[in-house]
Amino acid sequence: MELAFPEKPFKTHGGAHVPHRKNTAQMESAVMPPPTQVIIPMQQHVGAPCTPLVKVGDEVLVGQKIADSDAVVSAPIHASVSGKVHAVNQVMLSGGQYVDALVIDSDGEMKISPEVQPPKADTRESFLQAVRESGLVGLGGAGFPTHVKLNVSPDKNIDTLIINAAECEPYITADHREALENTKAVFSGINTVRKMLGIERAIIAVEDNKPDVIEALRKMENDGQASPDKNVCVLALSASYPQGAEKVLIKSCTGREVPMGKLPADVGCIVMNITSVAFLADYLRTGMPLVKKRVTIDG
């Protein structure tokens, strides 16, 4: 039986009505100039830290893989500038743990590595391998390796892809700008994930305090090329915190509850951040791995 789309969100309990201080929502993204030096920790994600693949004195290029791990839950790390490896130091992360970090002196030229080539991703296996090689981890803040999330056990019947564009935090507007500035990539990424994983429907969840985002996404939703089978919908959610939390979002979009100790896949869902799914489309088109991120500056 074909899944229906919800006409309105399902009821959830609790939450806080925080002030909406989205002061930067109407400001276009600005690209910062390359810094003179970058410090890249070997722990960029949930899971095992990476081991450097380069040494002091080596020249590196933008998009070059500079660290990796054999662990299942991990993701490779790529150079975000071109230049020379200056040192390998220990740094303390925000959680208090110490990890190795590559210190790279930038040459200011941002020369792109020849490794940067669109990947072959025409089967489920090659697609998941491409996702891993991209270095993509959840860009909504969780930092979980995306290739692990998408590599769902065959016994899980995934019927719903939820795209998290709720962005319920008071100040943050990075996903807001992604939705407006990279709308085509959002839909391209959704269509690819659905096709490769055989997912029936996709729901893009947006809080109702973002009417311009809802308008832009619905305009694209109604475009036959952006959503060929019309199995993508935009769902406006009430604005409350933490509406963007994974289990709250699943309840709002599907009415399903994820039991304690279980994962979204156990109730037939995969949740991806909107910037993550758009990045994936851009990576498959260009081959440029995850070397940049939009951040909100405010306050």
Secondary structure as GFF3:
##gff-version 3
##sequence-region A 1 299
A	DSSP	beta_strand	37	41	.	.	.	ID=ss1
A	DSSP	beta_strand	51	52	.	.	.	ID=ss2
A	DSSP	beta_strand	59	60	.	.	.	ID=ss3
A	DSSP	beta_strand	65	68	.	.	.	ID=ss4
A	DSSP	beta_strand	77	78	.	.	.	ID=ss5
A	DSSP	beta_strand	83	92	.	.	.	ID=ss6
A	DSSP	beta_strand	98	106	.	.	.	ID=ss7
A	DSSP	alpha_helix	124	134	.	.	.	ID=ss8
A	DSSP	alpha_helix	146	150	.	.	.	ID=ss9
A	DSSP	beta_strand	160	165	.	.	.	ID=ss10
A	DSSP	alpha_helix	174	181	.	.	.	ID=ss11
A	DSSP	alpha_helix	183	197	.	.	.	ID=ss12
A	DSSP	beta_strand	201	207	.	.	.	ID=ss13
A	DSSP	alpha_helix	211	221	.	.	.	ID=ss14
A	DSSP	beta_strand	232	237	.	.	.	ID=ss15
A	DSSP	alpha_helix	246	254	.	.	.	ID=ss16
A	DSSP	three_ten_helix	264	267	.	.	.	ID=ss17
A	DSSP	beta_strand	269	273	.	.	.	ID=ss18
A	DSSP	alpha_helix	274	286	.	.	.	ID=ss19
###
